[in-house]
């Protein structure tokens, strides 16, 4: 395997964004007069696009779902960036990787897919970023990863996807590329690491 492209998920990989995402969703629900997320929904919000999450829990109440979708689109995510915590060595690791590989991000984030990179001043460390609004289908479908392959004109076996959720693993598998899993939720990954610090060594071994 000769790796040319490393594609990253955002939440749970580049950032610990649990508090930020839960805060954003709960703000949307509060503005709609709805109770905050329950425990199961809190877990789901780290893997699902916002439209999918709200559809999952409000599909039986279409009138409320329509209001939630509208408010979600108009709610500014900026106040929640301060609740996002980048990996302590994120910039250093990305700079090291870019000496050998092209880098991209593929995330189920929507309006914030690219602004989050700008907010944390790492947009210059990615050659390409794609979010849920840039493709027809979110993860676990492979559309985002295929778009990355097309953009860089590389074959699936020349790329890896780094993620932390089963939907990331499914997307990588459907795209035909190797998957590097981070954390406890992706034990079936082709390669498993505990944190981002291990990534440069693992990639060199591939």
VMD Tcl script that draws the C-alpha trace (Angstrom):
set ca {
  {0.00 0.00 0.00}
  {1.34 3.44 -0.97}
  {-0.63 6.12 0.85}
  {-0.95 9.50 -0.84}
  {-4.03 10.92 0.89}
  {-5.11 11.01 4.55}
  {-8.75 11.97 5.15}
  {-9.89 12.94 8.63}
  {-13.26 13.00 10.31}
  {-13.70 16.15 12.39}
  {-15.55 15.53 15.66}
  {-13.90 13.00 17.92}
  {-10.74 12.94 15.79}
  {-9.43 16.46 15.33}
  {-11.52 17.85 18.17}
  {-13.26 16.79 21.33}
  {-16.51 18.52 20.44}
  {-19.00 16.63 22.58}
  {-19.91 19.63 24.74}
  {-20.12 21.95 21.75}
  {-22.43 19.72 19.72}
  {-24.72 18.93 22.63}
  {-24.85 22.62 23.50}
  {-25.76 23.59 19.95}
  {-28.50 20.99 19.60}
  {-29.96 21.84 22.98}
  {-29.99 25.53 22.08}
  {-31.95 24.72 18.91}
  {-34.40 22.58 20.87}
  {-34.77 25.26 23.56}
  {-35.61 27.86 20.93}
  {-38.27 25.47 19.63}
  {-39.76 24.91 23.08}
  {-38.57 21.31 23.20}
  {-36.75 19.48 26.03}
  {-32.98 18.90 25.76}
  {-31.45 15.82 24.19}
  {-31.82 12.55 26.04}
  {-28.77 10.35 26.65}
  {-29.21 8.23 23.50}
  {-29.60 11.32 21.35}
  {-26.49 12.87 22.91}
  {-24.50 9.86 21.75}
  {-26.06 9.99 18.28}
  {-25.29 13.67 17.77}
  {-21.58 12.91 17.38}
  {-22.13 10.60 14.44}
  {-25.22 11.89 12.64}
  {-25.79 14.99 10.56}
  {-28.15 17.43 12.28}
  {-30.89 16.84 9.73}
  {-30.67 13.10 10.36}
  {-30.69 13.52 14.12}
  {-33.79 15.69 14.14}
  {-35.48 13.45 11.58}
  {-34.80 10.44 13.78}
  {-36.47 11.94 16.84}
  {-39.17 14.16 15.33}
  {-40.25 12.33 12.17}
  {-43.60 11.55 13.79}
  {-44.16 15.28 14.43}
  {-43.54 16.88 11.04}
  {-44.84 20.29 12.08}
  {-42.24 20.48 14.88}
  {-39.54 19.02 12.64}
  {-40.06 21.78 10.08}
  {-39.62 24.44 12.76}
  {-36.54 22.72 14.18}
  {-34.91 22.46 10.77}
  {-35.49 26.15 10.11}
  {-34.16 27.23 13.51}
  {-31.14 24.93 13.22}
  {-30.17 26.60 9.94}
  {-30.44 30.06 11.51}
  {-28.73 29.30 14.83}
  {-25.16 30.57 14.95}
  {-22.66 27.88 15.96}
  {-19.98 30.45 16.81}
  {-20.71 30.62 20.57}
  {-20.09 26.88 20.81}
  {-16.61 26.86 19.28}
  {-15.19 27.66 22.70}
  {-16.49 24.25 23.83}
  {-14.47 22.48 21.13}
  {-11.07 21.24 22.24}
  {-8.49 20.45 19.54}
  {-6.04 17.64 20.09}
  {-3.14 19.18 22.05}
  {-0.65 18.46 19.24}
  {-3.06 18.81 16.33}
  {-1.14 21.47 14.40}
  {2.17 19.73 14.92}
  {0.81 16.36 13.76}
  {-0.84 17.83 10.67}
  {2.32 19.66 9.66}
  {4.31 16.47 10.05}
  {1.85 14.50 7.92}
  {1.74 17.10 5.18}
  {5.40 16.52 4.45}
  {4.39 13.13 3.03}
  {0.66 13.16 2.31}
  {-2.17 15.28 1.00}
  {-4.74 15.96 3.73}
  {-8.51 16.32 3.62}
  {-11.44 16.43 6.03}
  {-14.77 14.66 5.47}
  {-17.40 15.33 8.11}
  {-21.13 15.11 8.69}
  {-21.00 18.75 9.73}
  {-23.02 21.07 7.54}
  {-22.61 24.85 7.57}
  {-19.60 24.63 9.88}
  {-17.61 22.07 7.88}
  {-15.16 24.64 6.53}
  {-15.58 27.50 9.07}
  {-14.45 25.24 11.91}
  {-11.05 24.91 10.23}
  {-10.82 28.66 9.83}
  {-11.92 29.28 13.43}
  {-9.03 27.19 14.74}
  {-6.57 28.49 12.11}
  {-5.84 25.09 10.59}
  {-7.50 25.61 7.20}
  {-4.06 25.98 5.61}
  {-3.21 22.46 6.83}
  {-5.93 20.86 4.71}
  {-5.94 20.65 0.94}
  {-9.68 19.93 0.79}
  {-12.70 19.80 3.10}
  {-16.12 18.34 2.40}
  {-19.25 18.34 4.54}
  {-22.75 16.98 4.39}
  {-24.00 19.92 2.30}
  {-21.46 19.16 -0.42}
  {-22.78 15.69 -1.28}
  {-26.08 13.92 -1.82}
  {-25.80 11.56 1.15}
  {-24.10 11.81 4.55}
  {-22.03 9.09 6.17}
  {-22.31 6.13 6.45}
  {-22.68 6.48 2.68}
  {-19.31 6.91 0.92}
  {-20.16 10.07 -1.03}
  {-17.80 12.39 0.89}
  {-14.87 10.02 0.62}
  {-15.48 9.42 -3.07}
  {-15.54 13.18 -3.58}
  {-12.13 13.39 -1.91}
  {-10.74 10.63 -4.13}
  {-12.03 12.43 -7.19}
  {-10.62 15.77 -6.07}
  {-7.12 14.36 -5.59}
  {-7.33 11.87 -8.48}
  {-6.19 8.99 -6.27}
  {-7.33 5.39 -6.07}
  {-9.08 4.02 -2.94}
  {-6.02 1.97 -1.97}
  {-3.94 5.15 -1.99}
  {-6.05 6.78 0.73}
  {-7.02 6.16 4.34}
  {-9.86 7.55 6.41}
  {-9.35 8.34 10.09}
  {-12.52 8.27 12.18}
  {-13.99 7.39 15.54}
  {-17.52 6.16 14.79}
  {-19.06 3.10 13.11}
  {-20.50 5.39 10.41}
  {-16.93 6.39 9.53}
  {-15.89 2.77 9.25}
  {-18.90 1.98 7.05}
  {-18.17 4.93 4.77}
  {-14.54 3.91 4.36}
  {-15.51 0.31 3.64}
  {-18.07 1.41 1.03}
  {-15.46 3.65 -0.60}
  {-12.97 0.79 -0.73}
  {-10.31 2.47 1.38}
  {-8.54 1.50 4.59}
  {-9.95 2.77 7.86}
  {-7.93 3.85 10.88}
  {-10.13 3.92 13.95}
  {-9.56 6.08 17.01}
  {-11.09 5.26 20.37}
  {-13.35 2.54 21.77}
  {-16.24 2.61 19.28}
  {-14.41 1.24 16.23}
  {-12.75 -1.97 17.35}
  {-13.30 -3.50 13.91}
  {-11.07 -0.95 12.14}
  {-8.33 -2.10 9.79}
  {-5.94 -0.35 12.16}
  {-6.86 0.86 15.63}
  {-5.09 3.64 17.56}
  {-5.86 5.19 20.92}
  {-5.15 8.79 19.94}
  {-3.90 10.97 17.11}
  {-0.30 10.94 18.37}
  {0.09 7.41 17.00}
  {-1.04 8.28 13.48}
  {2.26 9.31 11.83}
  {3.94 6.08 12.91}
  {1.01 3.93 11.81}
  {0.88 5.59 8.40}
  {4.61 5.12 7.89}
  {4.19 1.41 8.63}
  {1.40 1.10 6.05}
}
mol new
graphics top color blue
foreach p $ca { graphics top sphere $p radius 0.5 }
foreach p [lrange $ca 0 end-1] q [lrange $ca 1 end] { graphics top cylinder $p $q radius 0.2 }
display resetview
